[in-house]
Amino acid sequence: MNTATKQAIELMEILPESEQNFALEFIKKLVLAWDPDFTKLTSAEQKELEEAKEEIENGETVSHEAINWD
């Protein structure tokens, strides 16, 4: 979690609960304005995606047959 996110959480925790709900709804609107279809990746998601692609390219995957699905 980055510093800005931690600061935002700390500030929200100062607010009364009713205002925390208002702030959360405002944040949701900001996110939707930035990415209405939820198609953009955060830096953490981008890193995870790149790591997964590398694992696939290097054959570092587990076959479905090797998993006990029961």
N, CA, C, O and CB atoms as a CASP TS submission, in Angstrom:
PFRMAT TS
TARGET T0000
AUTHOR 0000-0000-0000
METHOD Language model
MODEL 1
PARENT N/A
ATOM      1  N   MET     1       0.858  -1.171   0.000  1.00  0.00           N
ATOM      2  CA  MET     1       0.000   0.000   0.000  1.00  0.00           C
ATOM      3  C   MET     1       0.903   1.234   0.000  1.00  0.00           C
ATOM      4  O   MET     1       1.845   1.322   0.788  1.00  0.00           O
ATOM      5  CB  MET     1      -0.975  -0.002   1.233  1.00  0.00           C
ATOM      6  N   ASN     2       0.613   2.171  -0.878  1.00  0.00           N
ATOM      7  CA  ASN     2       1.479   3.346  -0.950  1.00  0.00           C
ATOM      8  C   ASN     2       1.093   4.400   0.099  1.00  0.00           C
ATOM      9  O   ASN     2       0.058   4.298   0.758  1.00  0.00           O
ATOM     10  CB  ASN     2       1.419   3.957  -2.355  1.00  0.00           C
ATOM     11  N   THR     3       1.947   5.400   0.229  1.00  0.00           N
ATOM     12  CA  THR     3       1.771   6.433   1.254  1.00  0.00           C
ATOM     13  C   THR     3       0.476   7.213   1.078  1.00  0.00           C
ATOM     14  O   THR     3      -0.204   7.510   2.061  1.00  0.00           O
ATOM     15  CB  THR     3       2.943   7.390   1.233  1.00  0.00           C
ATOM     16  N   ALA     4       0.128   7.549  -0.157  1.00  0.00           N
ATOM     17  CA  ALA     4      -1.094   8.317  -0.400  1.00  0.00           C
ATOM     18  C   ALA     4      -2.331   7.532   0.028  1.00  0.00           C
ATOM     19  O   ALA     4      -3.268   8.099   0.591  1.00  0.00           O
ATOM     20  CB  ALA     4      -1.200   8.699  -1.881  1.00  0.00           C
ATOM     21  N   THR     5      -2.332   6.236  -0.239  1.00  0.00           N
ATOM     22  CA  THR     5      -3.463   5.399   0.157  1.00  0.00           C
ATOM     23  C   THR     5      -3.575   5.333   1.677  1.00  0.00           C
ATOM     24  O   THR     5      -4.669   5.429   2.233  1.00  0.00           O
ATOM     25  CB  THR     5      -3.320   3.983  -0.430  1.00  0.00           C
ATOM     26  N   LYS     6      -2.444   5.170   2.337  1.00  0.00           N
ATOM     27  CA  LYS     6      -2.443   5.136   3.802  1.00  0.00           C
ATOM     28  C   LYS     6      -2.949   6.454   4.372  1.00  0.00           C
ATOM     29  O   LYS     6      -3.710   6.460   5.339  1.00  0.00           O
ATOM     30  CB  LYS     6      -1.032   4.838   4.334  1.00  0.00           C
ATOM     31  N   GLN     7      -2.536   7.562   3.783  1.00  0.00           N
ATOM     32  CA  GLN     7      -2.984   8.873   4.261  1.00  0.00           C
ATOM     33  C   GLN     7      -4.492   9.023   4.067  1.00  0.00           C
ATOM     34  O   GLN     7      -5.188   9.545   4.938  1.00  0.00           O
ATOM     35  CB  GLN     7      -2.234  10.006   3.526  1.00  0.00           C
ATOM     36  N   ALA     8      -4.988   8.564   2.923  1.00  0.00           N
ATOM     37  CA  ALA     8      -6.425   8.663   2.652  1.00  0.00           C
ATOM     38  C   ALA     8      -7.215   7.857   3.672  1.00  0.00           C
ATOM     39  O   ALA     8      -8.250   8.309   4.162  1.00  0.00           O
ATOM     40  CB  ALA     8      -6.746   8.176   1.226  1.00  0.00           C
ATOM     41  N   ILE     9      -6.728   6.670   3.990  1.00  0.00           N
ATOM     42  CA  ILE     9      -7.406   5.824   4.986  1.00  0.00           C
ATOM     43  C   ILE     9      -7.396   6.509   6.345  1.00  0.00           C
ATOM     44  O   ILE     9      -8.420   6.551   7.027  1.00  0.00           O
ATOM     45  CB  ILE     9      -6.729   4.432   5.083  1.00  0.00           C
ATOM     46  N   GLU    10      -6.248   7.047   6.742  1.00  0.00           N
ATOM     47  CA  GLU    10      -6.155   7.722   8.034  1.00  0.00           C
ATOM     48  C   GLU    10      -7.110   8.905   8.110  1.00  0.00           C
ATOM     49  O   GLU    10      -7.751   9.119   9.139  1.00  0.00           O
ATOM     50  CB  GLU    10      -4.724   8.189   8.287  1.00  0.00           C
ATOM     51  N   LEU    11      -7.210   9.663   7.045  1.00  0.00           N
ATOM     52  CA  LEU    11      -8.114  10.805   7.031  1.00  0.00           C
ATOM     53  C   LEU    11      -9.570  10.359   7.090  1.00  0.00           C
ATOM     54  O   LEU    11     -10.382  10.966   7.787  1.00  0.00           O
ATOM     55  CB  LEU    11      -7.876  11.652   5.789  1.00  0.00           C
ATOM     56  N   MET    12      -9.898   9.296   6.355  1.00  0.00           N
ATOM     57  CA  MET    12     -11.279   8.808   6.380  1.00  0.00           C
ATOM     58  C   MET    12     -11.660   8.308   7.766  1.00  0.00           C
ATOM     59  O   MET    12     -12.804   8.469   8.191  1.00  0.00           O
ATOM     60  CB  MET    12     -11.470   7.692   5.351  1.00  0.00           C
ATOM     61  N   GLU    13     -10.702   7.698   8.480  1.00  0.00           N
ATOM     62  CA  GLU    13     -11.002   7.166   9.804  1.00  0.00           C
ATOM     63  C   GLU    13     -11.295   8.263  10.823  1.00  0.00           C
ATOM     64  O   GLU    13     -11.925   8.005  11.848  1.00  0.00           O
ATOM     65  CB  GLU    13      -9.852   6.319  10.287  1.00  0.00           C
ATOM     66  N   ILE    14     -10.847   9.470  10.551  1.00  0.00           N
ATOM     67  CA  ILE    14     -11.115  10.604  11.436  1.00  0.00           C
ATOM     68  C   ILE    14     -12.580  11.025  11.349  1.00  0.00           C
ATOM     69  O   ILE    14     -13.158  11.502  12.326  1.00  0.00           O
ATOM     70  CB  ILE    14     -10.199  11.790  11.084  1.00  0.00           C
ATOM     71  N   LEU    15     -13.173  10.845  10.171  1.00  0.00           N
ATOM     72  CA  LEU    15     -14.546  11.289   9.938  1.00  0.00           C
ATOM     73  C   LEU    15     -15.559  10.452  10.699  1.00  0.00           C
ATOM     74  O   LEU    15     -15.314   9.283  10.995  1.00  0.00           O
ATOM     75  CB  LEU    15     -14.862  11.248   8.461  1.00  0.00           C
ATOM     76  N   PRO    16     -16.708  11.061  11.017  1.00  0.00           N
ATOM     77  CA  PRO    16     -17.811  10.267  11.580  1.00  0.00           C
ATOM     78  C   PRO    16     -18.240   9.217  10.548  1.00  0.00           C
ATOM     79  O   PRO    16     -18.023   9.406   9.351  1.00  0.00           O
ATOM     80  CB  PRO    16     -19.029  11.188  11.981  1.00  0.00           C
ATOM     81  N   GLU    17     -18.840   8.124  10.996  1.00  0.00           N
ATOM     82  CA  GLU    17     -19.194   7.026  10.097  1.00  0.00           C
ATOM     83  C   GLU    17     -20.062   7.479   8.925  1.00  0.00           C
ATOM     84  O   GLU    17     -19.853   7.030   7.799  1.00  0.00           O
ATOM     85  CB  GLU    17     -19.913   5.945  10.869  1.00  0.00           C
ATOM     86  N   SER    18     -21.025   8.357   9.170  1.00  0.00           N
ATOM     87  CA  SER    18     -21.893   8.822   8.086  1.00  0.00           C
ATOM     88  C   SER    18     -21.093   9.564   7.017  1.00  0.00           C
ATOM     89  O   SER    18     -21.401   9.461   5.830  1.00  0.00           O
ATOM     90  CB  SER    18     -22.997   9.731   8.639  1.00  0.00           C
ATOM     91  N   GLU    19     -20.088  10.294   7.423  1.00  0.00           N
ATOM     92  CA  GLU    19     -19.245  11.010   6.467  1.00  0.00           C
ATOM     93  C   GLU    19     -18.260  10.061   5.773  1.00  0.00           C
ATOM     94  O   GLU    19     -17.860  10.300   4.634  1.00  0.00           O
ATOM     95  CB  GLU    19     -18.480  12.137   7.177  1.00  0.00           C
ATOM     96  N   GLN    20     -17.872   8.981   6.468  1.00  0.00           N
ATOM     97  CA  GLN    20     -17.012   7.981   5.834  1.00  0.00           C
ATOM     98  C   GLN    20     -17.735   7.354   4.649  1.00  0.00           C
ATOM     99  O   GLN    20     -17.131   7.119   3.603  1.00  0.00           O
ATOM    100  CB  GLN    20     -16.591   6.892   6.849  1.00  0.00           C
ATOM    101  N   ASN    21     -19.019   7.085   4.810  1.00  0.00           N
ATOM    102  CA  ASN    21     -19.811   6.518   3.724  1.00  0.00           C
ATOM    103  C   ASN    21     -19.884   7.489   2.552  1.00  0.00           C
ATOM    104  O   ASN    21     -19.786   7.074   1.397  1.00  0.00           O
ATOM    105  CB  ASN    21     -21.225   6.165   4.214  1.00  0.00           C
ATOM    106  N   PHE    22     -20.053   8.770   2.837  1.00  0.00           N
ATOM    107  CA  PHE    22     -20.078   9.784   1.785  1.00  0.00           C
ATOM    108  C   PHE    22     -18.742   9.816   1.048  1.00  0.00           C
ATOM    109  O   PHE    22     -18.704   9.881  -0.180  1.00  0.00           O
ATOM    110  CB  PHE    22     -20.399  11.172   2.375  1.00  0.00           C
ATOM    111  N   ALA    23     -17.644   9.771   1.808  1.00  0.00           N
ATOM    112  CA  ALA    23     -16.314   9.807   1.205  1.00  0.00           C
ATOM    113  C   ALA    23     -16.087   8.572   0.341  1.00  0.00           C
ATOM    114  O   ALA    23     -15.504   8.667  -0.739  1.00  0.00           O
ATOM    115  CB  ALA    23     -15.229   9.905   2.291  1.00  0.00           C
ATOM    116  N   LEU    24     -16.541   7.421   0.808  1.00  0.00           N
ATOM    117  CA  LEU    24     -16.387   6.191   0.031  1.00  0.00           C
ATOM    118  C   LEU    24     -17.148   6.286  -1.287  1.00  0.00           C
ATOM    119  O   LEU    24     -16.625   5.898  -2.331  1.00  0.00           O
ATOM    120  CB  LEU    24     -16.878   4.978   0.839  1.00  0.00           C
ATOM    121  N   GLU    25     -18.350   6.789  -1.250  1.00  0.00           N
ATOM    122  CA  GLU    25     -19.138   6.940  -2.477  1.00  0.00           C
ATOM    123  C   GLU    25     -18.458   7.923  -3.435  1.00  0.00           C
ATOM    124  O   GLU    25     -18.480   7.725  -4.649  1.00  0.00           O
ATOM    125  CB  GLU    25     -20.571   7.421  -2.146  1.00  0.00           C
ATOM    126  N   PHE    26     -17.857   8.976  -2.888  1.00  0.00           N
ATOM    127  CA  PHE    26     -17.138   9.945  -3.711  1.00  0.00           C
ATOM    128  C   PHE    26     -15.939   9.285  -4.387  1.00  0.00           C
ATOM    129  O   PHE    26     -15.683   9.508  -5.571  1.00  0.00           O
ATOM    130  CB  PHE    26     -16.680  11.146  -2.860  1.00  0.00           C
ATOM    131  N   ILE    27     -15.208   8.474  -3.630  1.00  0.00           N
ATOM    132  CA  ILE    27     -14.051   7.770  -4.188  1.00  0.00           C
ATOM    133  C   ILE    27     -14.496   6.827  -5.298  1.00  0.00           C
ATOM    134  O   ILE    27     -13.845   6.738  -6.339  1.00  0.00           O
ATOM    135  CB  ILE    27     -13.301   6.987  -3.086  1.00  0.00           C
ATOM    136  N   LYS    28     -15.605   6.122  -5.078  1.00  0.00           N
ATOM    137  CA  LYS    28     -16.131   5.240  -6.121  1.00  0.00           C
ATOM    138  C   LYS    28     -16.412   6.018  -7.405  1.00  0.00           C
ATOM    139  O   LYS    28     -16.115   5.546  -8.503  1.00  0.00           O
ATOM    140  CB  LYS    28     -17.409   4.542  -5.636  1.00  0.00           C
ATOM    141  N   LYS    29     -16.988   7.215  -7.258  1.00  0.00           N
ATOM    142  CA  LYS    29     -17.278   8.035  -8.439  1.00  0.00           C
ATOM    143  C   LYS    29     -15.997   8.478  -9.134  1.00  0.00           C
ATOM    144  O   LYS    29     -15.951   8.540 -10.363  1.00  0.00           O
ATOM    145  CB  LYS    29     -18.107   9.261  -8.048  1.00  0.00           C
ATOM    146  N   LEU    30     -14.954   8.786  -8.361  1.00  0.00           N
ATOM    147  CA  LEU    30     -13.670   9.150  -8.951  1.00  0.00           C
ATOM    148  C   LEU    30     -13.088   7.994  -9.766  1.00  0.00           C
ATOM    149  O   LEU    30     -12.595   8.187 -10.878  1.00  0.00           O
ATOM    150  CB  LEU    30     -12.685   9.573  -7.858  1.00  0.00           C
ATOM    151  N   VAL    31     -13.154   6.805  -9.198  1.00  0.00           N
ATOM    152  CA  VAL    31     -12.626   5.625  -9.887  1.00  0.00           C
ATOM    153  C   VAL    31     -13.414   5.365 -11.166  1.00  0.00           C
ATOM    154  O   VAL    31     -12.826   5.085 -12.210  1.00  0.00           O
ATOM    155  CB  VAL    31     -12.677   4.385  -8.965  1.00  0.00           C
ATOM    156  N   LEU    32     -14.724   5.456 -11.092  1.00  0.00           N
ATOM    157  CA  LEU    32     -15.542   5.242 -12.281  1.00  0.00           C
ATOM    158  C   LEU    32     -15.289   6.299 -13.350  1.00  0.00           C
ATOM    159  O   LEU    32     -15.335   5.991 -14.541  1.00  0.00           O
ATOM    160  CB  LEU    32     -17.009   5.235 -11.906  1.00  0.00           C
ATOM    161  N   ALA    33     -15.026   7.520 -12.950  1.00  0.00           N
ATOM    162  CA  ALA    33     -14.717   8.569 -13.925  1.00  0.00           C
ATOM    163  C   ALA    33     -13.373   8.292 -14.587  1.00  0.00           C
ATOM    164  O   ALA    33     -13.187   8.568 -15.772  1.00  0.00           O
ATOM    165  CB  ALA    33     -14.705   9.959 -13.248  1.00  0.00           C
ATOM    166  N   TRP    34     -12.441   7.745 -13.816  1.00  0.00           N
ATOM    167  CA  TRP    34     -11.108   7.436 -14.341  1.00  0.00           C
ATOM    168  C   TRP    34     -11.138   6.205 -15.234  1.00  0.00           C
ATOM    169  O   TRP    34     -10.450   6.156 -16.254  1.00  0.00           O
ATOM    170  CB  TRP    34     -10.119   7.222 -13.194  1.00  0.00           C
ATOM    171  N   ASP    35     -11.942   5.201 -14.850  1.00  0.00           N
ATOM    172  CA  ASP    35     -11.981   3.939 -15.579  1.00  0.00           C
ATOM    173  C   ASP    35     -13.386   3.341 -15.501  1.00  0.00           C
ATOM    174  O   ASP    35     -13.626   2.440 -14.697  1.00  0.00           O
ATOM    175  CB  ASP    35     -10.931   2.947 -15.015  1.00  0.00           C
ATOM    176  N   PRO    36     -14.313   3.826 -16.319  1.00  0.00           N
ATOM    177  CA  PRO    36     -15.704   3.400 -16.214  1.00  0.00           C
ATOM    178  C   PRO    36     -15.946   1.909 -16.460  1.00  0.00           C
ATOM    179  O   PRO    36     -16.946   1.365 -15.992  1.00  0.00           O
ATOM    180  CB  PRO    36     -16.517   4.179 -17.170  1.00  0.00           C
ATOM    181  N   ASP    37     -15.060   1.253 -17.175  1.00  0.00           N
ATOM    182  CA  ASP    37     -15.248  -0.168 -17.470  1.00  0.00           C
ATOM    183  C   ASP    37     -14.348  -1.063 -16.628  1.00  0.00           C
ATOM    184  O   ASP    37     -14.315  -2.275 -16.839  1.00  0.00           O
ATOM    185  CB  ASP    37     -14.991  -0.429 -18.937  1.00  0.00           C
ATOM    186  N   PHE    38     -13.620  -0.487 -15.680  1.00  0.00           N
ATOM    187  CA  PHE    38     -12.687  -1.233 -14.833  1.00  0.00           C
ATOM    188  C   PHE    38     -11.704  -2.044 -15.676  1.00  0.00           C
ATOM    189  O   PHE    38     -11.452  -3.216 -15.397  1.00  0.00           O
ATOM    190  CB  PHE    38     -13.455  -2.161 -13.882  1.00  0.00           C
ATOM    191  N   THR    39     -11.156  -1.406 -16.705  1.00  0.00           N
ATOM    192  CA  THR    39     -10.219  -2.111 -17.586  1.00  0.00           C
ATOM    193  C   THR    39      -8.770  -1.704 -17.356  1.00  0.00           C
ATOM    194  O   THR    39      -7.857  -2.397 -17.805  1.00  0.00           O
ATOM    195  CB  THR    39     -10.585  -1.862 -19.028  1.00  0.00           C
ATOM    196  N   LYS    40      -8.547  -0.602 -16.671  1.00  0.00           N
ATOM    197  CA  LYS    40      -7.183  -0.161 -16.398  1.00  0.00           C
ATOM    198  C   LYS    40      -6.606  -0.968 -15.240  1.00  0.00           C
ATOM    199  O   LYS    40      -7.332  -1.410 -14.349  1.00  0.00           O
ATOM    200  CB  LYS    40      -7.145   1.354 -16.079  1.00  0.00           C
ATOM    201  N   LEU    41      -5.296  -1.151 -15.270  1.00  0.00           N
ATOM    202  CA  LEU    41      -4.624  -1.895 -14.210  1.00  0.00           C
ATOM    203  C   LEU    41      -3.887  -0.945 -13.281  1.00  0.00           C
ATOM    204  O   LEU    41      -3.325   0.061 -13.714  1.00  0.00           O
ATOM    205  CB  LEU    41      -3.651  -2.924 -14.803  1.00  0.00           C
ATOM    206  N   THR    42      -3.898  -1.278 -12.002  1.00  0.00           N
ATOM    207  CA  THR    42      -3.050  -0.541 -11.073  1.00  0.00           C
ATOM    208  C   THR    42      -1.617  -0.998 -11.295  1.00  0.00           C
ATOM    209  O   THR    42      -1.392  -1.989 -11.989  1.00  0.00           O
ATOM    210  CB  THR    42      -3.496  -0.761  -9.584  1.00  0.00           C
ATOM    211  N   SER    43      -0.655  -0.307 -10.730  1.00  0.00           N
ATOM    212  CA  SER    43       0.740  -0.714 -10.901  1.00  0.00           C
ATOM    213  C   SER    43       0.973  -2.106 -10.313  1.00  0.00           C
ATOM    214  O   SER    43       1.743  -2.885 -10.875  1.00  0.00           O
ATOM    215  CB  SER    43       1.683   0.307 -10.240  1.00  0.00           C
ATOM    216  N   ALA    44       0.326  -2.429  -9.200  1.00  0.00           N
ATOM    217  CA  ALA    44       0.464  -3.752  -8.597  1.00  0.00           C
ATOM    218  C   ALA    44      -0.140  -4.828  -9.497  1.00  0.00           C
ATOM    219  O   ALA    44       0.441  -5.900  -9.661  1.00  0.00           O
ATOM    220  CB  ALA    44      -0.202  -3.782  -7.217  1.00  0.00           C
ATOM    221  N   GLU    45      -1.301  -4.543 -10.077  1.00  0.00           N
ATOM    222  CA  GLU    45      -1.933  -5.498 -10.984  1.00  0.00           C
ATOM    223  C   GLU    45      -1.086  -5.709 -12.233  1.00  0.00           C
ATOM    224  O   GLU    45      -0.954  -6.835 -12.713  1.00  0.00           O
ATOM    225  CB  GLU    45      -3.334  -5.018 -11.373  1.00  0.00           C
ATOM    226  N   GLN    46      -0.514  -4.630 -12.759  1.00  0.00           N
ATOM    227  CA  GLN    46       0.333  -4.736 -13.941  1.00  0.00           C
ATOM    228  C   GLN    46       1.545  -5.617 -13.658  1.00  0.00           C
ATOM    229  O   GLN    46       1.931  -6.434 -14.493  1.00  0.00           O
ATOM    230  CB  GLN    46       0.783  -3.345 -14.406  1.00  0.00           C
ATOM    231  N   LYS    47       2.142  -5.450 -12.481  1.00  0.00           N
ATOM    232  CA  LYS    47       3.296  -6.255 -12.093  1.00  0.00           C
ATOM    233  C   LYS    47       2.909  -7.729 -11.995  1.00  0.00           C
ATOM    234  O   LYS    47       3.631  -8.595 -12.491  1.00  0.00           O
ATOM    235  CB  LYS    47       3.872  -5.762 -10.753  1.00  0.00           C
ATOM    236  N   GLU    48       1.771  -8.017 -11.356  1.00  0.00           N
ATOM    237  CA  GLU    48       1.304  -9.397 -11.227  1.00  0.00           C
ATOM    238  C   GLU    48       1.036 -10.014 -12.587  1.00  0.00           C
ATOM    239  O   GLU    48       1.353 -11.183 -12.807  1.00  0.00           O
ATOM    240  CB  GLU    48       0.044  -9.457 -10.372  1.00  0.00           C
ATOM    241  N   LEU    49       0.454  -9.247 -13.505  1.00  0.00           N
ATOM    242  CA  LEU    49       0.166  -9.737 -14.846  1.00  0.00           C
ATOM    243  C   LEU    49       1.453 -10.070 -15.591  1.00  0.00           C
ATOM    244  O   LEU    49       1.544 -11.105 -16.250  1.00  0.00           O
ATOM    245  CB  LEU    49      -0.647  -8.705 -15.628  1.00  0.00           C
ATOM    246  N   GLU    50       2.443  -9.195 -15.486  1.00  0.00           N
ATOM    247  CA  GLU    50       3.726  -9.436 -16.148  1.00  0.00           C
ATOM    248  C   GLU    50       4.412 -10.675 -15.587  1.00  0.00           C
ATOM    249  O   GLU    50       4.993 -11.460 -16.338  1.00  0.00           O
ATOM    250  CB  GLU    50       4.640  -8.219 -15.997  1.00  0.00           C
ATOM    251  N   GLU    51       4.348 -10.854 -14.265  1.00  0.00           N
ATOM    252  CA  GLU    51       4.938 -12.035 -13.638  1.00  0.00           C
ATOM    253  C   GLU    51       4.226 -13.309 -14.102  1.00  0.00           C
ATOM    254  O   GLU    51       4.874 -14.322 -14.365  1.00  0.00           O
ATOM    255  CB  GLU    51       4.874 -11.917 -12.102  1.00  0.00           C
ATOM    256  N   ALA    52       2.907 -13.261 -14.202  1.00  0.00           N
ATOM    257  CA  ALA    52       2.147 -14.424 -14.655  1.00  0.00           C
ATOM    258  C   ALA    52       2.490 -14.773 -16.100  1.00  0.00           C
ATOM    259  O   ALA    52       2.642 -15.948 -16.437  1.00  0.00           O
ATOM    260  CB  ALA    52       0.643 -14.165 -14.518  1.00  0.00           C
ATOM    261  N   LYS    53       2.612 -13.759 -16.953  1.00  0.00           N
ATOM    262  CA  LYS    53       2.974 -14.008 -18.349  1.00  0.00           C
ATOM    263  C   LYS    53       4.346 -14.658 -18.445  1.00  0.00           C
ATOM    264  O   LYS    53       4.548 -15.565 -19.253  1.00  0.00           O
ATOM    265  CB  LYS    53       2.953 -12.701 -19.151  1.00  0.00           C
ATOM    266  N   GLU    54       5.293 -14.203 -17.626  1.00  0.00           N
ATOM    267  CA  GLU    54       6.633 -14.788 -17.614  1.00  0.00           C
ATOM    268  C   GLU    54       6.578 -16.247 -17.173  1.00  0.00           C
ATOM    269  O   GLU    54       7.254 -17.097 -17.752  1.00  0.00           O
ATOM    270  CB  GLU    54       7.564 -13.987 -16.689  1.00  0.00           C
ATOM    271  N   GLU    55       5.780 -16.536 -16.154  1.00  0.00           N
ATOM    272  CA  GLU    55       5.649 -17.914 -15.676  1.00  0.00           C
ATOM    273  C   GLU    55       5.094 -18.812 -16.779  1.00  0.00           C
ATOM    274  O   GLU    55       5.570 -19.932 -16.966  1.00  0.00           O
ATOM    275  CB  GLU    55       4.740 -17.974 -14.431  1.00  0.00           C
ATOM    276  N   ILE    56       4.099 -18.331 -17.504  1.00  0.00           N
ATOM    277  CA  ILE    56       3.523 -19.109 -18.599  1.00  0.00           C
ATOM    278  C   ILE    56       4.566 -19.337 -19.689  1.00  0.00           C
ATOM    279  O   ILE    56       4.718 -20.454 -20.184  1.00  0.00           O
ATOM    280  CB  ILE    56       2.285 -18.397 -19.181  1.00  0.00           C
ATOM    281  N   GLU    57       5.281 -18.281 -20.060  1.00  0.00           N
ATOM    282  CA  GLU    57       6.305 -18.396 -21.092  1.00  0.00           C
ATOM    283  C   GLU    57       7.416 -19.361 -20.695  1.00  0.00           C
ATOM    284  O   GLU    57       7.984 -20.034 -21.555  1.00  0.00           O
ATOM    285  CB  GLU    57       6.892 -17.034 -21.391  1.00  0.00           C
ATOM    286  N   ASN    58       7.732 -19.437 -19.403  1.00  0.00           N
ATOM    287  CA  ASN    58       8.792 -20.311 -18.906  1.00  0.00           C
ATOM    288  C   ASN    58       8.283 -21.705 -18.538  1.00  0.00           C
ATOM    289  O   ASN    58       9.045 -22.532 -18.037  1.00  0.00           O
ATOM    290  CB  ASN    58       9.452 -19.680 -17.703  1.00  0.00           C
ATOM    291  N   GLY    59       7.002 -21.964 -18.786  1.00  0.00           N
ATOM    292  CA  GLY    59       6.434 -23.268 -18.471  1.00  0.00           C
ATOM    293  C   GLY    59       6.276 -23.518 -16.990  1.00  0.00           C
ATOM    294  O   GLY    59       6.217 -24.670 -16.559  1.00  0.00           O
ATOM    295  N   GLU    60       6.205 -22.461 -16.205  1.00  0.00           N
ATOM    296  CA  GLU    60       6.090 -22.580 -14.748  1.00  0.00           C
ATOM    297  C   GLU    60       4.625 -22.592 -14.313  1.00  0.00           C
ATOM    298  O   GLU    60       4.214 -21.815 -13.451  1.00  0.00           O
ATOM    299  CB  GLU    60       6.837 -21.426 -14.054  1.00  0.00           C
ATOM    300  N   THR    61       3.856 -23.476 -14.915  1.00  0.00           N
ATOM    301  CA  THR    61       2.442 -23.572 -14.571  1.00  0.00           C
ATOM    302  C   THR    61       2.133 -24.975 -14.069  1.00  0.00           C
ATOM    303  O   THR    61       2.948 -25.887 -14.212  1.00  0.00           O
ATOM    304  CB  THR    61       1.552 -23.219 -15.787  1.00  0.00           C
ATOM    305  N   VAL    62       0.964 -25.143 -13.487  1.00  0.00           N
ATOM    306  CA  VAL    62       0.514 -26.441 -12.992  1.00  0.00           C
ATOM    307  C   VAL    62      -0.640 -26.881 -13.886  1.00  0.00           C
ATOM    308  O   VAL    62      -1.577 -26.118 -14.123  1.00  0.00           O
ATOM    309  CB  VAL    62       0.079 -26.374 -11.471  1.00  0.00           C
ATOM    310  N   SER    63      -0.566 -28.102 -14.373  1.00  0.00           N
ATOM    311  CA  SER    63      -1.643 -28.600 -15.242  1.00  0.00           C
ATOM    312  C   SER    63      -2.900 -28.853 -14.419  1.00  0.00           C
ATOM    313  O   SER    63      -2.831 -29.062 -13.208  1.00  0.00           O
ATOM    314  CB  SER    63      -1.207 -29.899 -15.973  1.00  0.00           C
ATOM    315  N   HIS    64      -4.034 -28.833 -15.081  1.00  0.00           N
ATOM    316  CA  HIS    64      -5.302 -29.112 -14.401  1.00  0.00           C
ATOM    317  C   HIS    64      -5.312 -30.525 -13.832  1.00  0.00           C
ATOM    318  O   HIS    64      -5.907 -30.770 -12.782  1.00  0.00           O
ATOM    319  CB  HIS    64      -6.485 -28.924 -15.366  1.00  0.00           C
ATOM    320  N   GLU    65      -4.657 -31.450 -14.518  1.00  0.00           N
ATOM    321  CA  GLU    65      -4.621 -32.840 -14.069  1.00  0.00           C
ATOM    322  C   GLU    65      -3.853 -32.998 -12.759  1.00  0.00           C
ATOM    323  O   GLU    65      -4.115 -33.933 -12.002  1.00  0.00           O
ATOM    324  CB  GLU    65      -3.997 -33.719 -15.141  1.00  0.00           C
ATOM    325  N   ALA    66      -2.922 -32.111 -12.484  1.00  0.00           N
ATOM    326  CA  ALA    66      -2.090 -32.208 -11.279  1.00  0.00           C
ATOM    327  C   ALA    66      -2.790 -31.661 -10.044  1.00  0.00           C
ATOM    328  O   ALA    66      -2.270 -31.772  -8.933  1.00  0.00           O
ATOM    329  CB  ALA    66      -0.786 -31.468 -11.489  1.00  0.00           C
ATOM    330  N   ILE    67      -3.955 -31.077 -10.228  1.00  0.00           N
ATOM    331  CA  ILE    67      -4.692 -30.465  -9.112  1.00  0.00           C
ATOM    332  C   ILE    67      -5.786 -31.417  -8.651  1.00  0.00           C
ATOM    333  O   ILE    67      -6.533 -31.961  -9.464  1.00  0.00           O
ATOM    334  CB  ILE    67      -5.302 -29.090  -9.527  1.00  0.00           C
ATOM    335  N   ASN    68      -5.874 -31.611  -7.344  1.00  0.00           N
ATOM    336  CA  ASN    68      -6.949 -32.403  -6.763  1.00  0.00           C
ATOM    337  C   ASN    68      -8.149 -31.482  -6.569  1.00  0.00           C
ATOM    338  O   ASN    68      -8.168 -30.688  -5.629  1.00  0.00           O
ATOM    339  CB  ASN    68      -6.508 -33.066  -5.405  1.00  0.00           C
ATOM    340  N   TRP    69      -9.126 -31.572  -7.420  1.00  0.00           N
ATOM    341  CA  TRP    69     -10.262 -30.662  -7.426  1.00  0.00           C
ATOM    342  C   TRP    69     -11.350 -31.079  -6.431  1.00  0.00           C
ATOM    343  O   TRP    69     -12.374 -30.406  -6.317  1.00  0.00           O
ATOM    344  CB  TRP    69     -10.846 -30.583  -8.820  1.00  0.00           C
ATOM    345  N   ASP    70     -11.136 -32.168  -5.721  1.00  0.00           N
ATOM    346  CA  ASP    70     -12.154 -32.634  -4.768  1.00  0.00           C
ATOM    347  C   ASP    70     -12.044 -31.962  -3.446  1.00  0.00           C
ATOM    348  O   ASP    70     -12.829 -32.247  -2.542  1.00  0.00           O
ATOM    349  CB  ASP    70     -12.060 -34.109  -4.573  1.00  0.00           C
TER
END
